[in-house]
Amino acid sequence: MIHAPERQNLSLDNYADLLALAGIVRATATCNACGPDSLPYRTDSLWLVHDQSGEDTSGLTLLCAHHASDWVHTDHFIATS
């Protein structure tokens, strides 16, 4: 481990944010429920809906907090621990 007082200019950054700043990946996406013409959200504010019962990833959905909340309140959500 690096002892911070020895190197005072160190920073701790999120790797995904660094890739986005470098233009390698996008740090935004649109909510599937809002539609493709909606404004994009930061990816860290989106929820990923997927079927955990199999390995098929074709049904992945991204939801904003508003639509994720609506989805949870319709009893589609099963809490896992």
PESUL-V939308 format. One record per backbone hydrogen bond with DSSP energy under -1.0 kcal/mol. CO is the residue of the C=O (numbers start at 1). NH is the residue of the N-H. E is the energy in kcal/mol with one decimal. If there is no record, write none. Layout:
CO&NH&E + CO&NH&E
This chain:
3&6&-1.4 + 4&7&-1.2 + 7&10&-1.0 + 14&18&-2.0 + 15&19&-2.2 + 16&20&-2.0 + 17&21&-2.6 + 18&22&-1.8 + 19&24&-2.3 + 19&25&-1.0 + 20&23&-1.3 + 27&43&-2.0 + 29&41&-3.4 + 31&35&-1.6 + 35&38&-1.5 + 41&29&-2.3 + 42&45&-2.2 + 43&46&-1.3 + 47&63&-2.8 + 49&61&-2.0 + 57&60&-1.2 + 61&49&-3.2 + 62&32&-3.2 + 63&47&-3.3 + 64&68&-2.7 + 65&69&-2.2 + 66&70&-2.0 + 67&71&-2.3 + 68&72&-2.3 + 69&73&-2.1 + 71&76&-1.2 + 72&75&-1.3
